[in-house]
């Protein structure tokens, strides 16, 4: 999982909680929070048992939303530790019998305040995302396409989730769509654009965004029309949805004599504008 390299520290009643920005929001060290709430001498064992209990109770989505992020350990080294965002931490805290649970939830809400606001009012997240792109200098027409692409992507992943897919399947399906839409997986596409950790779609041109949307929207429509279920059916839909976008892309390239996939990225464009 990618995240910022720098580990931050939050303080709850004199106790340290490690946190890190990941995917645009705060993620917290679960072990640190379990230690504070339980005062257990073996917090890792407590967390291991609790995680099994949550899975047995059917809360698979909690497990899916837990990731390992590198945070600074007491010995000063960066080590991977189970981490979760504010929303998932709330679910974990609810399963820990502790008199500190309620005040800790209030503290957590303040620390992750913006994310809590967005859970209650999703429109705020959209406004913030627009403002961030605007601040980075993206033009309004590009921002509109990017925001529409985000909505289409979320609608597709919701369909996948509701039809039996798990988070690790999403990358596989996305690879299939990208391969037949652009002839490259997202990883290959990032290399083509000379990107490293940057978000690929934040560096796409108008046409690249449009064909990305076409591939994903086509996949959603195919899945709904077939009422597909399970990994193999959903993977087949992803390939066929991507094929629709890929065929349209090839047809346009034949007519214009130009490739849709561009090596240009926003980092290069920004530098060129700065030097002018």
C-alpha positions as CSV (number, residue, x, y, z in Angstrom):
1,X,0.0,0.0,0.0
2,X,1.3,3.4,-0.8
3,X,1.3,6.3,1.7
4,X,3.4,9.2,2.7
5,X,6.8,8.4,4.1
6,X,6.4,10.6,7.1
7,X,4.7,9.2,10.3
8,X,2.8,11.7,12.4
9,X,2.0,11.4,16.0
10,X,-1.4,12.3,17.6
11,X,-1.8,12.4,21.4
12,X,-4.8,11.0,23.4
13,X,-4.5,11.7,27.1
14,X,-0.7,11.5,27.0
15,X,-0.6,8.3,24.8
16,X,0.8,8.4,21.3
17,X,-1.1,7.2,18.3
18,X,0.8,7.0,15.0
19,X,-1.0,8.2,11.9
20,X,-0.2,8.7,8.2
21,X,-1.9,10.3,5.2
22,X,-3.0,7.5,2.9
23,X,-5.4,7.9,-0.1
24,X,-6.1,11.5,0.9
25,X,-7.1,10.8,4.6
26,X,-5.7,9.9,7.9
27,X,-4.9,6.2,8.7
28,X,-4.1,5.2,12.2
29,X,-2.0,2.4,13.8
30,X,-4.5,-0.2,15.1
31,X,-2.1,-1.6,17.6
32,X,-1.6,1.9,19.2
33,X,-5.3,2.3,19.6
34,X,-5.9,-1.2,20.9
35,X,-3.1,-0.6,23.4
36,X,-4.7,2.6,24.7
37,X,-8.3,1.2,24.9
38,X,-7.4,-2.2,26.4
39,X,-4.3,-1.5,28.4
40,X,-3.4,-5.1,27.4
41,X,0.2,-6.3,28.0
42,X,-0.2,-8.2,24.7
43,X,-2.0,-5.8,22.4
44,X,-0.9,-7.7,19.2
45,X,-2.5,-10.9,20.6
46,X,-5.6,-9.0,21.6
47,X,-5.9,-7.5,18.1
48,X,-5.3,-10.8,16.4
49,X,-8.1,-12.4,18.4
50,X,-10.4,-9.5,17.8
51,X,-9.8,-9.6,14.0
52,X,-10.8,-13.3,14.0
53,X,-13.9,-12.5,16.0
54,X,-14.9,-9.7,13.5
55,X,-14.5,-12.1,10.6
56,X,-16.5,-14.8,12.4
57,X,-19.3,-12.2,12.9
58,X,-19.4,-11.6,9.2
59,X,-17.7,-8.2,9.1
60,X,-15.6,-9.0,6.0
61,X,-15.6,-5.4,4.9
62,X,-13.6,-4.4,8.0
63,X,-10.9,-6.9,7.1
64,X,-10.9,-5.6,3.5
65,X,-10.4,-2.1,4.6
66,X,-7.4,-2.8,6.9
67,X,-4.0,-2.3,5.3
68,X,-0.4,-2.4,6.3
69,X,1.4,0.9,6.2
70,X,5.0,1.6,7.1
71,X,5.2,3.7,10.2
72,X,8.1,4.6,12.5
73,X,8.5,1.9,15.2
74,X,9.9,2.7,18.7
75,X,13.3,1.6,17.5
76,X,13.2,4.3,14.8
77,X,12.9,2.0,11.9
78,X,10.0,2.0,9.4
79,X,7.9,-1.1,9.9
80,X,4.6,-2.3,8.4
81,X,1.7,-2.2,10.9
82,X,-2.0,-2.8,10.5
83,X,-3.7,0.5,9.9
84,X,-7.2,1.7,9.2
85,X,-9.0,5.0,8.3
86,X,-11.3,6.8,10.7
87,X,-14.5,5.1,9.5
88,X,-13.0,1.6,9.9
89,X,-11.5,2.5,13.3
90,X,-14.9,3.4,14.5
91,X,-16.1,-0.1,13.7
92,X,-13.1,-1.7,15.5
93,X,-13.5,0.5,18.6
94,X,-17.2,-0.5,18.9
95,X,-16.0,-4.1,19.4
96,X,-13.7,-3.2,22.2
97,X,-15.3,-3.1,25.7
98,X,-13.6,-0.1,27.3
99,X,-14.7,2.9,29.3
100,X,-12.4,4.9,27.1
101,X,-14.2,4.0,23.9
102,X,-16.6,6.9,23.8
103,X,-14.1,9.7,24.6
104,X,-11.7,8.0,22.2
105,X,-14.3,8.1,19.4
106,X,-14.8,11.8,20.1
107,X,-11.1,12.4,19.9
108,X,-10.8,10.4,16.7
109,X,-13.6,12.4,15.2
110,X,-11.7,15.6,15.9
111,X,-8.4,14.2,14.6
112,X,-10.0,13.0,11.4
113,X,-12.6,15.8,11.2
114,X,-12.7,16.3,7.5
115,X,-13.3,12.7,6.8
116,X,-16.1,12.5,9.4
117,X,-17.8,15.4,7.7
118,X,-17.5,13.7,4.4
119,X,-19.1,10.5,5.8
120,X,-22.1,12.5,6.9
121,X,-22.2,14.7,3.8
122,X,-20.6,13.0,0.8
123,X,-21.0,16.2,-1.3
124,X,-18.3,17.8,0.8
125,X,-15.7,15.3,-0.4
126,X,-16.6,16.2,-4.0
127,X,-16.3,19.9,-3.3
128,X,-12.9,19.3,-1.7
129,X,-11.7,17.2,-4.6
130,X,-12.7,19.9,-7.1
131,X,-10.9,22.5,-5.0
132,X,-7.7,20.5,-4.8
133,X,-7.6,20.0,-8.6
134,X,-8.3,23.7,-9.1
135,X,-5.5,24.6,-6.7
136,X,-3.1,22.4,-8.7
137,X,-4.0,24.4,-11.9
138,X,-6.1,21.9,-13.7
139,X,-8.6,23.5,-16.2
140,X,-12.3,23.4,-15.4
141,X,-13.3,21.2,-18.4
142,X,-10.7,18.6,-17.3
143,X,-11.9,18.7,-13.7
144,X,-15.5,18.0,-14.9
145,X,-14.4,14.9,-16.8
146,X,-12.2,13.7,-13.9
147,X,-15.1,14.1,-11.4
148,X,-17.4,12.3,-13.8
149,X,-14.8,9.5,-14.1
150,X,-14.6,9.2,-10.4
151,X,-18.4,8.8,-10.1
152,X,-18.4,6.2,-12.9
153,X,-15.6,4.3,-11.2
154,X,-17.4,4.3,-7.8
155,X,-20.6,3.0,-9.4
156,X,-18.7,0.2,-11.1
157,X,-16.8,-0.9,-7.9
158,X,-20.2,-0.8,-6.0
159,X,-21.5,-3.2,-8.6
160,X,-18.5,-5.5,-8.2
161,X,-18.8,-5.4,-4.4
162,X,-22.6,-6.2,-4.5
163,X,-22.0,-9.1,-6.9
164,X,-19.4,-11.0,-4.8
165,X,-16.1,-9.4,-5.7
166,X,-13.5,-8.5,-3.0
167,X,-11.0,-5.6,-3.0
168,X,-8.2,-7.7,-4.5
169,X,-10.4,-8.6,-7.5
170,X,-10.8,-4.9,-8.4
171,X,-7.2,-4.6,-9.5
172,X,-7.6,-7.7,-11.7
173,X,-10.8,-6.4,-13.4
174,X,-9.3,-3.0,-13.8
175,X,-6.2,-4.5,-15.5
176,X,-8.5,-6.3,-17.9
177,X,-10.4,-3.2,-18.8
178,X,-7.2,-1.2,-19.3
179,X,-5.5,-3.8,-21.4
180,X,-8.2,-3.9,-24.0
181,X,-9.0,-0.2,-23.8
182,X,-5.5,1.1,-24.2
183,X,-3.3,-2.0,-24.8
184,X,-1.6,-1.5,-21.5
185,X,-2.2,-2.4,-17.8
186,X,-2.3,0.6,-15.5
187,X,1.2,-0.3,-14.3
188,X,2.5,-0.3,-17.9
189,X,0.6,2.9,-18.6
190,X,2.2,4.7,-15.6
191,X,5.7,3.6,-16.9
192,X,4.7,4.9,-20.4
193,X,3.9,8.3,-18.9
194,X,7.1,8.2,-16.7
195,X,5.0,8.2,-13.5
196,X,5.9,6.6,-10.2
197,X,3.6,6.9,-7.3
198,X,1.3,9.5,-8.9
199,X,-2.3,8.7,-9.7
200,X,-2.5,7.6,-13.3
201,X,-5.8,9.3,-14.1
202,X,-4.7,12.6,-12.7
203,X,-2.2,12.6,-15.6
204,X,-4.6,11.6,-18.4
205,X,-5.6,13.8,-21.3
206,X,-9.3,14.6,-22.1
207,X,-9.4,11.7,-24.5
208,X,-7.7,9.2,-22.2
209,X,-10.3,10.1,-19.5
210,X,-13.2,9.7,-21.9
211,X,-12.1,6.2,-23.1
212,X,-11.4,5.2,-19.5
213,X,-15.0,6.2,-18.6
214,X,-16.4,4.4,-21.7
215,X,-14.6,1.2,-20.7
216,X,-15.8,1.3,-17.1
217,X,-19.3,2.5,-17.9
218,X,-19.7,-0.2,-20.6
219,X,-18.6,-2.8,-18.0
220,X,-21.2,-1.6,-15.5
221,X,-24.0,-1.8,-18.1
222,X,-23.0,-5.3,-19.3
223,X,-22.8,-6.6,-15.7
224,X,-26.2,-5.2,-14.9
225,X,-27.8,-6.6,-18.1
226,X,-26.4,-10.1,-17.4
227,X,-26.9,-9.9,-13.7
228,X,-23.4,-11.3,-13.4
229,X,-22.1,-12.8,-10.2
230,X,-18.7,-14.0,-9.0
231,X,-15.1,-13.5,-10.1
232,X,-15.2,-15.2,-13.5
233,X,-18.4,-13.7,-14.8
234,X,-17.3,-10.2,-13.6
235,X,-13.9,-10.7,-15.2
236,X,-15.5,-11.6,-18.5
237,X,-17.7,-8.4,-18.3
238,X,-14.6,-6.3,-17.7
239,X,-12.9,-7.7,-20.8
240,X,-16.0,-7.1,-22.9
241,X,-16.6,-3.6,-21.5
242,X,-12.9,-2.7,-22.2
243,X,-13.3,-4.1,-25.7
244,X,-16.0,-1.7,-26.5
245,X,-13.8,1.2,-25.5
246,X,-10.8,-0.3,-27.2
247,X,-12.6,-0.7,-30.5
248,X,-13.8,2.9,-30.4
249,X,-10.2,4.0,-29.5
250,X,-8.7,2.1,-32.5
251,X,-11.4,3.5,-34.8
252,X,-10.6,7.1,-33.8
253,X,-6.8,6.4,-34.1
254,X,-7.4,5.2,-37.7
255,X,-9.4,8.3,-38.6
256,X,-6.9,10.8,-37.0
257,X,-3.6,9.0,-37.4
258,X,-2.8,9.8,-33.8
259,X,-2.6,7.6,-30.7
260,X,-5.0,8.2,-27.9
261,X,-2.5,7.1,-25.3
262,X,-0.2,10.0,-24.6
263,X,3.2,10.0,-23.0
264,X,2.5,13.5,-21.7
265,X,1.7,13.9,-18.0
266,X,0.6,16.7,-15.9
267,X,3.9,17.0,-14.1
268,X,5.6,17.7,-17.5
269,X,2.8,20.1,-18.5
270,X,3.1,22.1,-15.3
271,X,6.9,22.3,-15.7
272,X,6.5,23.6,-19.3
273,X,4.0,26.2,-18.2
274,X,6.4,27.3,-15.4
275,X,9.3,27.8,-17.8
276,X,7.3,29.9,-20.2
